[in-house]
Amino acid sequence: MTLPATISSIDVDYLRAQFPILSTTVHGGKPLVYLDHAATSQKPQCVIDAIASYYTTTNSNVHRGAHALAAKATEAYEHARHTVAAFLGAASPSEIVFTKGTTEAVNLVAATVAHRLQPGDEIVLTEMEHHANIVPWQLMAQQRGAVIRVIPVTDSGELDMQAAASLIGPATKIVSAVHVSNTLGTVNPVAQLCAMAGSVGALSFIDGAQAVLHDPIDVAALGCDFYAFSAHKLFAPMGLGVLYGRYHVLESLPPYQGGGSMIDSVSFDGTTFNAPPMRFEAGTPNVEAAVGLTTAIEWFAAVDPDWRRHHDQSITAYALDAIGGIDGLTVYGNAAHRVGILSFTVEGTHAADVGTLLDAMGVAVRVGHHCTQPLMRRLGVTSTIRASFSVTTTAHEVDVFAAALTKAVGMLR
Ligand SMILES: Cc1ncc(COP(=O)(O)O)c(C=O)c1O
């Protein structure tokens, strides 16, 4: 089943029916209630079909080989770059670098901007970053003698923007922040952070791993120098990520990894490098995933953003209401602008035990620190249970989740 080219209102069941895995059962016949969309998205049939079709009609290596399939595969790969550029509001497909994921995108930027930093220069992060947006900067800071400064999180799970204003100053060279927290669901005022970075001549990097699933992204309106996301969170395959970079900034950076495709000419006396984005894409790329991403973006873009927002807000409010009555339950973060990612603990229980019991009842959630240990410390916990929703999440799934949680808590106390 495929979506009409544009549709203004849709029904969750219509979307759900396109995901074969969502009608599967687990643990001896329990219908799967998948509430772990923030970890990875499931894939609609059209994405699965696009990948199968790629291998049955197109597969070849790209940018080399003078034969029909090589041309077809190259066209499919470059079409993916065009599709991503339009999806992010980039000025040109040349501003889109394919990586392995958000993690590699951060590593790429940290490694290639490193030479600009002097001892004492500052990199500003936030207390709610995923480890992927902390550790690469730390590694680079250690090499360069740079200093990491951290924007604190308030009790409501939002960034302390007053503190941000005083932290970002003449010594700041990079500001890197998560657009949507994978633990709290908070939507951060990243355009404001990018403007603050720009006003002191610092580069801005936005981790959009969770944000791309929500409101449409416009990198020009955000004013960021870099924006990154992972294809697998957006209904597309694993092993592919996107790094948007302002062209003149990309052009000013040295290569990240050496190998085929990223060069202009190679000799033992020296090598010259390709222009961006190829400069940053050494070796054979993940063409299959890029083809899947094209279809995933087309599929997702056909779901009316107003409907998406409305569904996300209603399912989140419904879930908060459904579990809110459980004695001893604490939900972390209540930002004014948040999306359908709920982290919580229940007094007298361990998150891991709750996760195991929910799983036995067919409910898939994530438990742990969600790769945000500094945020966990700020919240005063070591782990939480996280339920995350998608356009396919139904009120019935939330009912099953709430009943299973109530039962699990009763068993554990
Ligand atoms: C906010 C955020 N940033 C970065 C990442 C890392 O993404 P990946 O593992 O796909 O590189 C994740 C993954 O959960 C995330 O949620």
The ligand as an ORCA input file, in Angstrom:
! r2SCAN-3c Opt
* xyz 0 1
  C      19.382     12.612     20.313
  C      20.251     11.538     19.740
  N      21.455     11.855     19.259
  C      22.267     10.952     18.721
  C      21.890      9.630     18.641
  C      22.836      8.643     18.014
  O      22.268      8.149     16.835
  P      22.980      6.951     16.041
  O      23.239      5.879     17.061
  O      21.955      6.551     15.036
  O      24.226      7.480     15.453
  C      20.645      9.238     19.123
  C      20.230      7.825     19.106
  O      19.468      7.368     19.927
  C      19.791     10.217     19.683
  O      18.585      9.918     20.154
*
